Amino acid sequence: MSQGFGQVEHAPEKDFTGDMVWIAEGAFSMGSDHHYPEEAPVHHVSVDGFWIDRTPVTNRQFKAFVNATGHVTTAQIVPDPKDYPGALAEMIYAGSLVFSPPPRVTDLCNFGQWWTFMKGANWRHPYGPKSNIKELDDHPVVHVSYSDALAYAKWAGKELPTEAEWEFAARGGLDSEEYAWGHTFTPGGKHMANTWQGNFPVQNLCEDGFERTSPVTAFPPNGYGLYDMIGNVWEWTSDWWSQRHEADVPKACCIPHNPRGGRMDASYDPTLPNIKIPRKVLKGGSHLCAPNYCRRYRPAARHAEPVDTSTSHVGFRCVVRKMGINDEL
């Protein structure tokens, strides 16, 4: 690898090639026709070569960014009431969504039973103001909005991946396989990712060893040497949300805000007509994905997330584009 690759203005380290993996250009079958409707249709996509972070961005890495820039995350800022018409005045405070397992559930469609918009929850206090990340340096940073992820990427001399880039990398060279490691969810009884075991959201058996997030290298890497492409935390991509894939899209070249991922004006949540917050595509599933709820622990799976929203199970990783494996920036 070229010694000049790591010489990126504003990069947090002199050389970050050891923390990234080169994904050579290629083609694959994107999406799935056998699961959730938003994953369809399966379509052929070609992707240019790019570098991608070996792991999700960790608390240690995000802390270095905040210390260097003084960045204040969305969860730490009191929202503007004008952006949320109809919101109760007592709900306008700095905070973020935290998963809180309920004692019982009456309707799995009502996620308000286990998500709490908690005052004082943010990346430094992932489970509320009395929690901290003192022993979580190697866990993925959470409670980051899209703009927070974008700010980190810019500072690091990187970008956020498109949905196509992310899914191509997640598959690890296994085109059309169900999971990032093959057709079997737990081959030989071995857990390959941090997901939920038990009856979500009231019973977590923790058979994989973790109740919430896990260190980013706790589970085996995929065929490209990438960790946590499935489970642990959802990851932001640069694509606007669309209800379905567009079939037979052209080559997924290096456009940070890829129009093939949907238009911003088409990404609004139709159930909230008065709140015009656009949504981006999340990929990878999280430690809250379970067989009885949100079976999105697969490369093809996707989910919509408003750009202003942060939660205790959403993080991100970055990419570097427009260079060959022997090129210099």
N, C-alpha and C positions, 0 to 999 in steps of 0.2 A: 504494500500500500504506500502511496505517496506520503512523504513527510509533510507536504503542504496541505493535506486534507483538513487537518485540525485547525488551521490558521484562519478561523472565522471570526470576524469582528463581533464583539459582545459575547463570544462563546464562554461558558462558565469554566472551561478547562482548556489547556493548551492543545490537547488532542483527545477527541471523543470517539475516535474510530473503534476503540475497544468496547465501547458501550453501544455500538450500532452494528447492524448486519446488512450486508449488501444483498439485495434481491434483484437478480438479473431479469431483464425484460422477458415477458412470456405471455401466454394466453391461457384462459381457464373458463370453466362454466360457472358463471356467477349466479347466485340465488338458489332457490329450491321450489319445486312444485308440490312438495309433499308435507308441508308444515303450515305456517301461518300465511295468510293471503298476501301480506305485504312483501314476502320473499320472492314471489313469482313475478314474471315467468323466468325460468332458467334461460340465460342468454350468454352468448359468446363474447368475451371481453379480452382485449389485449392491453397490457400495461407496460409502460417504459420502466427501465431499471431505476432503482432508488435505494437509499439507505434508510433503515428504520431502527428505532430504539430497541435494544434487546429486551428491555422490560418496560412496564409502565413507569412513568415518572414517579419517583419515590418522595416521601416526606423530606428526606435528607436533601435531595436535589431541589425540591421546591423551596425549602428553607434557604438554600444558598441564593436562589433567585430573589426571594423577598428581602434578604439581608443586603443584597447588592443594589436593589432598585427601590425598595420601600413600597413595593406593590401592595395595594389593599384589595382583597378579593371582594367579589360581589356579595358574598354572605356576610361581610363585615360592614356593609353600607346599608343605611336605612333606605328602603325603597321609596320612590316618588309615588305618592298616592294617585297622581294623574295617570300613571301607567296601569293602574289596577282598579278601574271603575267598579264600584259596588263592594269593594273590600272593606271590612269593618276597621274602624280607626285603631282599635286595640290590637289588630293583627299586623299593623304597619311597623315593623321593627326589624333590626338586623338579625338574621338567622338563616337556618338552612334545614332541609328535610332530613330527619333521622329515622331510621327503621327502629320501631319499638314493638316487639312481639306482643300481641294481645293474648289474654287468657283464653279467649274463644273467638270464633268468627262465624258470622251469620250469612255473609255473602262475599265470595271471593272477588266479585266485581267491584266491591267498595274498598279501594285501597286506603281510604282514609282511616280504616280500622288499625292499620299498622304503620302509617307514615305520619310523623308529627313535625310540623314546622316549628322548630325549637329555637327559642331566643338564645343567642350566644353560641350556637353551634357553627363551627367553621373549620377550616383545615387544621388549625392548631388545637381545636377542641371538638373532635369528630363525633362525640356522643353527648355533647352538651357542655356548658361552661365549666363544669367540675372535672371534665375529662382532659386528657393531654396526650401528646405523642412522644413522650420521653423514651419509651421503649419500642417505638414504631418507626424508627428511621428507615428501615428497609421495607416497610409496607407502602403500597401505592398512596399517593396523596389523594384525598377525597374532598368533597365540598368545593369543587372548582367549577365555575360556570364556563361557557364557551369562551368568553372574553378573557377569563383568567388563563385558560389553556393557550389561547392565541398569544397572550402577552408573554408567557413563559417561552413559547416556541420562538418568538421574534428575538427575545433576549439571547436565547441559546443559538441563534443563527440557523434555525430550523423552521419547519412548517408543520401543520397538521395533515395527516393523510386523507386522501379521498376515500370514499367507501370502497371503491374497486381496489385501490392499493392495499387497504387494510385487509380485505377479505382474501386477496391473492396471497398476502404474506401469512395470514392465519392458517391457510390450508397447508402450508409447509410442503408444497409439491404434490399433495394428494388431491388431485382434481376429482370432484363429484363425490368425495367421501362424506359420510354423515357428520363425523367429528373431525377435529384437527389432527387426530391420531389414528383414524380408521373408522370402521363400521360399528365397533362395540364401545359403549359408553364407559364401562369399567373393565377393560381387558384383564382377564385373570383375577377379577375382583379388586384390581388396583385403581384407586382414584387418580385421575389424570389432571384434575382441575379443582379449584375451590368453588364448590357449588353447595346447594342445600340438600341434605338427606333427611327425610322424614316428611311429616304432614305440614307443609307451609300454610300459614306463618306461625303456627302455634307450637310445633314440635321440630326441633333441630337436633338430630341424633349426633351430629358432628363426627360422622364416621371418617371424614377426610382429615380430621384433626383440628379443624378451625370453626369457630362460631361466627366470626366476622371476617375482616380482611386477613390476609396472610402475607408473609414475606414474599417478595416478587419472584424469588427463585425456589420457592418451596415445592413446586410441582415440575415434572419433566418438561423440557423444551420441546417444541414441535420440530418438524424435519428441517427447518431453516435455522434452528438454534434460538428461536424466540420463545420467551417465557410469558405465561399468563395471557396469551391471545384469547383464551377461553376462560371464563370465570374470574373470580376475585373482584374486579370492578369493570363496569361498562367503560367504553372508551369513546371519546369524541372523535368525529370525523368532520371534514370541511363541507360535506354535501348537505344541501337543503333536503328536508324530508319530502318524500313523495309516497303516495299510498301503494304504488306498485312500481316495479322496475319497468323501464322502457326496454323492450326487446331489441336485440341486434344493435346495441350502441356502438359508435365508432371507438377508435383507440382511446383509452383513458390516459391522455397525455397530462402534463403537469400543470393543471389549472387549480390554484388553491381553492377557489370557490366553484367547483365543478357544476356547470348547469345541468349535466346529466343526472344529478342527484335531486332535481326538482327546483322550481322557482321559489324564491322567498315568499312571494305573495300566495303561493299555493301550499305553503308549509304551515300556515296558521291552524290552530286547533279548532275544528268546526263546532266543538261543544262549548267553546268560550268565544262567542261572536263579538263580544265587546272588548276583549283583551287581545290586541294584535301583537303577540310576541311570536316571532318566527321560530321554527324548530329545525334542528340539525339531526343527522343520523348518528345514533350510538351503535356500537358493535361489540360483540364478545360475550354478552351476558355477565352475570356477577355471582357473588356468593349467595345471593337470594334466589337464584334460579333453581326450580325444583321440578321433579317429574309431574307433580299435581298442579303446578302453576308456573307459567313463564318458562317453557322448555326452550330457552334461547341460548343454551350453552353449545352453540354450533356456529361455524364460520358464516353460514348463509343468513343467520338470524340478524334482525335489525330492529331498532326501536326509535321512536321520535322523542326528542327532548327539547323543551323551550330553551333558547339561548341564555335566558336570565336565571335558569334553575340550577341549583347545586344540591347534591344529596350525599348521603354517607356511603353510596355504592357506585359513584361515577368518578372516573379519573381520565387519563389520557396518555398517549405516547406520541413521539414526533418522527418526522421524516426529513431527509435531505435529498433534493432532486437535482436534475440537470448536470450530472457528472458521471463519467465512467469510473470503473473501479480503479483505474490508474491515473485518473485526472486530478488536477488540483483546482481548488477554488480560487 
